């Protein structure tokens, strides 16, 4: 089972967010750069103000929220609005004309639909992998992926059209398991909620979601031969209303401090 996140780990995350806020002005955590390696437009004299809109995959909720807070602390005239959900839904919002500055998805194919239509270059910031997840205490006595085919258990999976569902389909096909899901959810955090509320006996979620559940959900690592991963590309949208702030946010996400925060949250790094 995945161990509960330790107090030390949580304290390190809190300290890291504080460091990120100071790093923009003082360089104390390492100089921030944009996706091309150039210095990001940050610091006391940079005109970061207005409302920056960041749309991100639901599994990035905690990381993006922490980084948004750090950027706001350094730039009091800047407000960062965040929106989280399934990657295809977020991409559809952008393609439909919804105002946004930064898009981070849990699928390269999803971001490609946006760049093909609008232009821009995305950069992969992290990767994620699945775990077999159960409520704390494992009341359904789940031990393997084969249990997802047990009709006596309540099984929650991501819908196949969203990234976590696509990765789950790959994992289950490799394992030779035909699941019997009782519910198909719009993203991994929705599956996690089912497990946290004891509304499901088992599900497949990202390992980062298991860690974020802070002990209310336990995770079983999958066998290496069936495991699959998904990459997370970040994109400053070509027509971003606040391009400097958007670049600053992506600089935090791709720089050494953002990478440390991602790693502490359980993501794999590119």
Secondary structure, DSSP 8 states (H G I E B T S, - for coil): ------HHHHHHHHHHHHHHHHHHHH-TT---B-TTSSB-S-STTS---EEEEEEEEGGGHHHHHHHHHHHHHH-TTEEEEEEEE-HHHHHHHHHTT---SEEE-S-HHHHHHHHHHH----EEEEEEEEEEEEETT-TT---SGGGGG-TTS-EEEE-TTSHHHHHHHHHHHHHT-----SEEESSHHHHHHHHHTTS-SEEEEEHHHHHHTTTSEEEEE--TTT--EEEEEEEE-TT-TTHHHHHHHHHHHHSHHHHHHHHHTT-B--
